[in-house]
């Protein structure tokens, strides 16, 4: 079974999904990501889904699930590059991904994570 | 081949007389266009071929295809000229009288055959007239559908207000079809331009009910999923009241009274400062 690679960049983990997600692959990604966050102590996760053209309710729930898991592990998740068709599908499925941060592209997503880190640092310092 | 068909015999023997009488009959009750003679001759020829080759009781047969095509063209061109469906079917119905007269002369000695022949012709011509009415209606419906589509495209432009700020001035009632179109074009423009903010202006939306609000919420949710944000502007006082009375929850969406207010918020968020020269 293919696995989605997880790259580390500083305090963040970068996941780019380049293939159409199978349910098993998605579940494996969820496991791997949780392990990596716990091992590396990363504070941010960026998931790039710009190549993802088809979603179903399972993948939608999985995205929300990953976001919830990372939050428990004290990391912020940003989902970037969602295609219009994917967004419309998720809305029609009734999945608004409450609590998941989104950005237009990787660059803006990274900027969002940096801001989140700074806020965390300020909070921690005070 | 029906060699002994009295209608066909009549048409072969006295085609010109039938045509002249037909035109005269048309002239008695209304104006006859200049093209009427050519149209009538063409139609009569096709009609004769149909009677010769086809079953007179089955207008849907392939033998009548040419007649049907001519009638459809006639109906369409008349619809384009602004004639009513009644005018076109009257044109066809006027053929009854010369045919009846002709049949009566030929079959005066045989009342039973005369009755059958007249009945057949009458039914056939009724069907032809019906066919013109159907075609007329269909061509009008095509026109209406095209206009609706054009209206839909006209009323949903996505405009770039500023660097990173898009706006959609919505005009007319928001139904699910239109919302879908707005959503698709807006989301595509967000991807193309990399804009972070979209303003949906509902000044031109006459009423907001729960369904319209639901459509708006869907659009806003989709925009947020893409990683952009949305401001709704142009909320008129009556609409604000309706929204509250209906108990619609706009889920933390920023709403502004005018497009100018929305733009000023958008500029601030994108990081621009607007100052006025003293």
Interface residues (C-beta under 8 A of the other chain):
Chain A: X79 X80 X81 X82 X83 X84 X86 X87 X88 X90 X91 X92 X96 X97 X102 X103 X104 X105 X108 X109
Chain B: X180 X183 X184 X187 X188 X190 X191 X194 X196 X218 X221 X222 X223 X224 X225 X226 X227 X228
